[in-house]
């Protein structure tokens, strides 16, 4: 009985969607869409990043990961290499990936 | 970035931007196709190349001289609403025909981008070797985002800019030809389509039509 219960619990746990974590980075110097595309593509190449959203209106980049976060140093370097200046990096509260 | 110059273009490290420009003059039947490219060595260092090809008149020497420029951003101030950047330019003009002489060139470029406005200015002086005369150029470009007035909260949407420029071209022993350029730019995240009309406003009476596209790799 206990083995059956354990198997059911394990199945339920494995069926759970992964825990996604979201980073929001304020970026200064972002100007036009043509200039920012490189930043989006650069983050898309990072294996830890599942989704990238850019807001030219709010001057922010939002990164959704599967759980493991790229290091702050990596994020800053990628933004600097794209020609912009990262300022504040915020880890948003964990959310369950749908 | 304006219509008449490539030097103000921001390029990411390892990124490449290629621009194909078709320019045509009605009066003298001089048409040219110019291929320009910019490669980001680093966020502050860019290699710029330009190669004109003459379509009309269709004589033997159609390939123009190769322009090679290195740009170094020496001062940059990024802020929430935009950026201010100052770059130095150094380069050469490599002749495509043996009878042409080379040139060395130097200059500076400034960009001010804030909210819906971008202002770019550049000044380049070319020191001609042997029989090539010295020359110089300046470009002052104002681009204004006509739409969308408000960008989407998230995601990149195409934008439409108006372009207004004051340009100058000078060659040793001649007067400066000042020009005015009016145009439009349609900006997509990976592609720019742009066009404009250039009109001499002093020491000339020529009208030039420009059509170009920029691709980002």
HADDOCK unambig.tbl for C-alpha pairs under 7 A between the chains (distance, minus, plus):
assign (segid A and resid 28 and name CA) (segid B and resid 78 and name CA) 5.30 0.50 0.50
assign (segid A and resid 28 and name CA) (segid B and resid 79 and name CA) 4.73 0.50 0.50
assign (segid A and resid 28 and name CA) (segid B and resid 80 and name CA) 4.72 0.50 0.50
assign (segid A and resid 28 and name CA) (segid B and resid 82 and name CA) 6.89 0.50 0.50
assign (segid A and resid 29 and name CA) (segid B and resid 78 and name CA) 4.36 0.50 0.50
assign (segid A and resid 29 and name CA) (segid B and resid 79 and name CA) 5.45 0.50 0.50
assign (segid A and resid 29 and name CA) (segid B and resid 80 and name CA) 6.36 0.50 0.50
assign (segid A and resid 29 and name CA) (segid B and resid 82 and name CA) 4.72 0.50 0.50
assign (segid A and resid 29 and name CA) (segid B and resid 83 and name CA) 4.76 0.50 0.50
assign (segid A and resid 30 and name CA) (segid B and resid 82 and name CA) 6.29 0.50 0.50
assign (segid A and resid 31 and name CA) (segid B and resid 82 and name CA) 5.92 0.50 0.50
assign (segid A and resid 33 and name CA) (segid B and resid 156 and name CA) 5.94 0.50 0.50
assign (segid A and resid 33 and name CA) (segid B and resid 188 and name CA) 6.56 0.50 0.50
assign (segid A and resid 33 and name CA) (segid B and resid 189 and name CA) 4.84 0.50 0.50
assign (segid A and resid 34 and name CA) (segid B and resid 187 and name CA) 6.57 0.50 0.50
assign (segid A and resid 34 and name CA) (segid B and resid 188 and name CA) 6.18 0.50 0.50
assign (segid A and resid 34 and name CA) (segid B and resid 189 and name CA) 4.20 0.50 0.50
assign (segid A and resid 34 and name CA) (segid B and resid 190 and name CA) 5.83 0.50 0.50
assign (segid A and resid 35 and name CA) (segid B and resid 10 and name CA) 6.62 0.50 0.50
assign (segid A and resid 37 and name CA) (segid B and resid 189 and name CA) 5.50 0.50 0.50
assign (segid A and resid 37 and name CA) (segid B and resid 190 and name CA) 6.81 0.50 0.50
assign (segid A and resid 38 and name CA) (segid B and resid 12 and name CA) 6.69 0.50 0.50
assign (segid A and resid 53 and name CA) (segid B and resid 154 and name CA) 6.41 0.50 0.50
assign (segid A and resid 53 and name CA) (segid B and resid 155 and name CA) 6.06 0.50 0.50
assign (segid A and resid 54 and name CA) (segid B and resid 154 and name CA) 5.77 0.50 0.50
assign (segid A and resid 54 and name CA) (segid B and resid 155 and name CA) 5.38 0.50 0.50
assign (segid A and resid 54 and name CA) (segid B and resid 156 and name CA) 6.96 0.50 0.50
assign (segid A and resid 55 and name CA) (segid B and resid 153 and name CA) 5.82 0.50 0.50
assign (segid A and resid 55 and name CA) (segid B and resid 154 and name CA) 4.44 0.50 0.50
assign (segid A and resid 55 and name CA) (segid B and resid 155 and name CA) 5.77 0.50 0.50
assign (segid A and resid 56 and name CA) (segid B and resid 151 and name CA) 6.84 0.50 0.50
assign (segid A and resid 57 and name CA) (segid B and resid 151 and name CA) 5.43 0.50 0.50
assign (segid A and resid 57 and name CA) (segid B and resid 152 and name CA) 6.57 0.50 0.50
assign (segid A and resid 57 and name CA) (segid B and resid 153 and name CA) 5.82 0.50 0.50
assign (segid A and resid 58 and name CA) (segid B and resid 153 and name CA) 6.95 0.50 0.50
assign (segid A and resid 59 and name CA) (segid B and resid 80 and name CA) 6.73 0.50 0.50
assign (segid A and resid 80 and name CA) (segid B and resid 43 and name CA) 6.80 0.50 0.50
assign (segid A and resid 81 and name CA) (segid B and resid 12 and name CA) 6.04 0.50 0.50
assign (segid A and resid 81 and name CA) (segid B and resid 13 and name CA) 5.30 0.50 0.50
assign (segid A and resid 81 and name CA) (segid B and resid 42 and name CA) 6.51 0.50 0.50
assign (segid A and resid 81 and name CA) (segid B and resid 43 and name CA) 4.99 0.50 0.50
assign (segid A and resid 82 and name CA) (segid B and resid 12 and name CA) 4.28 0.50 0.50
assign (segid A and resid 82 and name CA) (segid B and resid 13 and name CA) 6.02 0.50 0.50
assign (segid A and resid 82 and name CA) (segid B and resid 43 and name CA) 6.08 0.50 0.50
assign (segid A and resid 83 and name CA) (segid B and resid 12 and name CA) 5.66 0.50 0.50
assign (segid A and resid 83 and name CA) (segid B and resid 43 and name CA) 4.81 0.50 0.50
assign (segid A and resid 85 and name CA) (segid B and resid 78 and name CA) 6.39 0.50 0.50
